């Protein structure tokens, strides 16, 4: 099990990475629309951005 990135919505790193790759996402807002990650308190948005940067190079 991968680490939980968004604790409010219970979204894991693996789920975020696979969704970014499958749907070619480029923004934190797009990740939120697809996974709900970052749409609660918003505290994980910088971490989501870091994952986006990592996946998209």
VEXKOLRO-684580 format. One record per residue: residue in three letters; x, y, z of N, C-alpha, C in turn. Coordinates in steps of 0.02 Angstrom, whole numbers, plus 50000, padded with zeros to 5 digits. Each point is the difference from the previous one (the first is absolute). Layout:
<nodes>
ALAXYZXYZXYZ/...
</nodes>
This chain:
<nodes>
UNK500434994050000499575006050000500445006250000/UNK499875004649955500405006049998499765005150051/UNK500415005050012499835005050050499375003949980/UNK499635002250049499425004249988500245007249992/UNK499825003049944500185006949987499455004650025/UNK499384998649982499435004150021499634996250056/UNK500125002350061499684996650057499265001550005/UNK499805006049978499285001850003499584995349957/UNK500264998549940499614995949953500264992849995/UNK500544998550036500274993250001500294997849933/UNK500385004549967500274998549935500764998550006/UNK500204994349972500694997850005500445002849944/UNK500654999950012500495002149950499924995949936/UNK499924993450006499934995749941499395001949959/UNK499455001550033499395001949965500115006649962/UNK500335004750031500145006549968500464999049939/UNK500544996250010500484998949945499664996549941/UNK499624994750014499694996349944499485004349964/UNK499635004250037499505004449968500345005349958/UNK500555002950024500385004949961500224996949934/UNK500274993950004500264996649940499444998149952/UNK499464997250026499454997749958499655005749965/UNK499905005550035499595005549974500425006049977/UNK500674999350004500465005349977499855006650035/UNK499934999750066499835006050039500615004550008/UNK499875006650002500545004950005499945004750060/UNK499415000350032499915004750055499724996750062/UNK500105003350057499734997750063499234999849996/UNK499715004949967499275000249993499744994049962/UNK500354998049947499804994149962500044993750043/UNK500534999450039500074994250045499415000050049/UNK499825005850026499435000550046499354997949968/UNK499895002149937499394998249965499954992549990/UNK500564996849986500004992849985500014995650062/UNK500345002250054500114995750058499715002750065/UNK499805006350001499795003750060500595002050044/UNK500614997949984500585001950039500105007549998/UNK500135003050058500125007150004499385004350003/UNK499424996950002499385003949999499695000850070/UNK500324997050051499755000950068500315006350029/UNK500504999150044500315005850032500515003449953/UNK500244996349950500485002849952500734999650022/UNK500124997350059500684999750026500474995749959/UNK499744995349962500424995549962500145002649929/UNK499725005749981500095002449932500735000949980/UNK500445002650044500715000349980500304993249986/UNK499794995050038500254993249990499744997249934/UNK499375001549983499724997949936500385003349943/UNK500175006450007500395003549949500684996749991/UNK500314998150055500654996649996499944993349963/UNK499464996450011499894993749964499905001449926/UNK499615005149984499895002049930500675001549967/UNK500425003950033500655001949972500434993849988/UNK499974995350049500394993949995499774995749942/UNK499344999049994499724995749948500085003049930/UNK499885006649996500015003349934500695002649981/UNK500484999250044500695002049985500085007449995/
</nodes>
